[in-house]
Amino acid sequence: MADADDVRRLALALPEVVEIDSDGFDFRVANKGFAWSYPERQPGKPRVIRTDIAVLYVGDEAEKQALVLGEPDLFFTTPGYEGFPLVMLHLPRVSVARLTELITDAWRMRAPEEIESRLT
């Protein structure tokens, strides 16, 4: 239900977000990434940027596990992201309303307090 254009629109609506030039999408606040296209890697093949999958910053391992285990149809992880507070989200399976919440939460966790306070 959501797509890369929704990610772009939602991310760029937040204060002080910068989009980094990439083959997909890559958003940062205060030089910290919070949402980007999934760079899928398969052994022996070149990396493929998947704009139908967003990588989102979630803050900690507990939140990551709660999302992956609680909603495996939406969220997943890979061995390459082991130990990082990041989840992958299947964009076509998520509503725009839920994506708004997820993008905003990821941004809040990465934005410095003086920037984050401007969202309220």
Contacts in CASP RR format, 6 or more apart in sequence:
PFRMAT RR
TARGET T0000
AUTHOR 0000-0000-0000
METHOD contacts of the structure
MODEL  1
MADADDVRRLALALPEVVEIDSDGFDFRVANKGFAWSYPERQPGKPRVIR
TDIAVLYVGDEAEKQALVLGEPDLFFTTPGYEGFPLVMLHLPRVSVARLT
ELITDAWRMRAPEEIESRLT
1 92 0 8 1.000
1 93 0 8 1.000
1 94 0 8 1.000
1 95 0 8 1.000
1 96 0 8 1.000
2 91 0 8 1.000
2 92 0 8 1.000
2 94 0 8 1.000
2 95 0 8 1.000
2 96 0 8 1.000
2 99 0 8 1.000
3 51 0 8 1.000
3 52 0 8 1.000
3 91 0 8 1.000
3 92 0 8 1.000
4 24 0 8 1.000
4 25 0 8 1.000
4 37 0 8 1.000
4 51 0 8 1.000
4 52 0 8 1.000
4 91 0 8 1.000
6 91 0 8 1.000
6 96 0 8 1.000
6 99 0 8 1.000
7 25 0 8 1.000
7 27 0 8 1.000
7 35 0 8 1.000
7 54 0 8 1.000
7 91 0 8 1.000
7 99 0 8 1.000
7 103 0 8 1.000
8 19 0 8 1.000
8 25 0 8 1.000
10 99 0 8 1.000
10 100 0 8 1.000
10 103 0 8 1.000
10 104 0 8 1.000
11 17 0 8 1.000
11 19 0 8 1.000
11 25 0 8 1.000
11 27 0 8 1.000
11 34 0 8 1.000
11 35 0 8 1.000
11 103 0 8 1.000
11 107 0 8 1.000
12 19 0 8 1.000
12 27 0 8 1.000
14 29 0 8 1.000
14 103 0 8 1.000
14 104 0 8 1.000
14 107 0 8 1.000
14 111 0 8 1.000
14 119 0 8 1.000
15 29 0 8 1.000
15 111 0 8 1.000
15 115 0 8 1.000
15 118 0 8 1.000
15 119 0 8 1.000
16 29 0 8 1.000
16 30 0 8 1.000
16 111 0 8 1.000
16 115 0 8 1.000
17 27 0 8 1.000
17 28 0 8 1.000
17 29 0 8 1.000
17 107 0 8 1.000
18 27 0 8 1.000
18 28 0 8 1.000
18 29 0 8 1.000
19 25 0 8 1.000
19 26 0 8 1.000
19 27 0 8 1.000
20 26 0 8 1.000
20 27 0 8 1.000
20 28 0 8 1.000
20 36 0 8 1.000
22 36 0 8 1.000
22 37 0 8 1.000
22 49 0 8 1.000
23 37 0 8 1.000
23 49 0 8 1.000
24 36 0 8 1.000
24 37 0 8 1.000
24 49 0 8 1.000
24 51 0 8 1.000
25 35 0 8 1.000
25 36 0 8 1.000
25 37 0 8 1.000
25 51 0 8 1.000
25 54 0 8 1.000
26 33 0 8 1.000
26 35 0 8 1.000
26 36 0 8 1.000
26 37 0 8 1.000
27 33 0 8 1.000
27 34 0 8 1.000
27 35 0 8 1.000
27 36 0 8 1.000
27 107 0 8 1.000
28 34 0 8 1.000
28 110 0 8 1.000
29 107 0 8 1.000
29 110 0 8 1.000
29 111 0 8 1.000
29 115 0 8 1.000
30 110 0 8 1.000
30 111 0 8 1.000
30 112 0 8 1.000
30 115 0 8 1.000
32 57 0 8 1.000
32 110 0 8 1.000
32 111 0 8 1.000
33 57 0 8 1.000
33 110 0 8 1.000
34 56 0 8 1.000
34 57 0 8 1.000
34 103 0 8 1.000
34 106 0 8 1.000
34 107 0 8 1.000
34 109 0 8 1.000
34 110 0 8 1.000
35 54 0 8 1.000
35 55 0 8 1.000
35 56 0 8 1.000
35 57 0 8 1.000
35 103 0 8 1.000
35 106 0 8 1.000
35 107 0 8 1.000
36 54 0 8 1.000
36 55 0 8 1.000
37 49 0 8 1.000
37 50 0 8 1.000
37 51 0 8 1.000
37 53 0 8 1.000
37 54 0 8 1.000
37 55 0 8 1.000
38 49 0 8 1.000
38 50 0 8 1.000
38 53 0 8 1.000
38 54 0 8 1.000
38 55 0 8 1.000
38 88 0 8 1.000
39 47 0 8 1.000
39 48 0 8 1.000
39 49 0 8 1.000
39 50 0 8 1.000
40 47 0 8 1.000
40 48 0 8 1.000
40 49 0 8 1.000
40 50 0 8 1.000
40 53 0 8 1.000
41 47 0 8 1.000
42 48 0 8 1.000
51 91 0 8 1.000
52 90 0 8 1.000
52 91 0 8 1.000
52 92 0 8 1.000
53 88 0 8 1.000
53 89 0 8 1.000
53 90 0 8 1.000
53 91 0 8 1.000
54 88 0 8 1.000
54 89 0 8 1.000
54 91 0 8 1.000
55 81 0 8 1.000
55 86 0 8 1.000
55 87 0 8 1.000
55 88 0 8 1.000
55 89 0 8 1.000
56 86 0 8 1.000
56 87 0 8 1.000
56 88 0 8 1.000
56 89 0 8 1.000
56 102 0 8 1.000
56 103 0 8 1.000
56 106 0 8 1.000
57 85 0 8 1.000
57 86 0 8 1.000
57 106 0 8 1.000
57 109 0 8 1.000
57 110 0 8 1.000
58 64 0 8 1.000
58 67 0 8 1.000
58 85 0 8 1.000
58 86 0 8 1.000
58 87 0 8 1.000
58 105 0 8 1.000
58 106 0 8 1.000
58 109 0 8 1.000
59 85 0 8 1.000
59 109 0 8 1.000
60 85 0 8 1.000
61 83 0 8 1.000
61 85 0 8 1.000
63 85 0 8 1.000
64 77 0 8 1.000
64 85 0 8 1.000
64 86 0 8 1.000
64 87 0 8 1.000
67 74 0 8 1.000
67 75 0 8 1.000
67 87 0 8 1.000
68 75 0 8 1.000
68 76 0 8 1.000
68 77 0 8 1.000
68 87 0 8 1.000
73 90 0 8 1.000
73 93 0 8 1.000
74 89 0 8 1.000
74 90 0 8 1.000
74 93 0 8 1.000
74 94 0 8 1.000
75 87 0 8 1.000
75 88 0 8 1.000
75 89 0 8 1.000
75 90 0 8 1.000
76 87 0 8 1.000
76 88 0 8 1.000
76 90 0 8 1.000
77 86 0 8 1.000
77 87 0 8 1.000
77 88 0 8 1.000
78 88 0 8 1.000
81 87 0 8 1.000
81 88 0 8 1.000
89 99 0 8 1.000
89 102 0 8 1.000
91 99 0 8 1.000
94 102 0 8 1.000
104 119 0 8 1.000
107 116 0 8 1.000
107 119 0 8 1.000
108 116 0 8 1.000
108 119 0 8 1.000
111 119 0 8 1.000
END
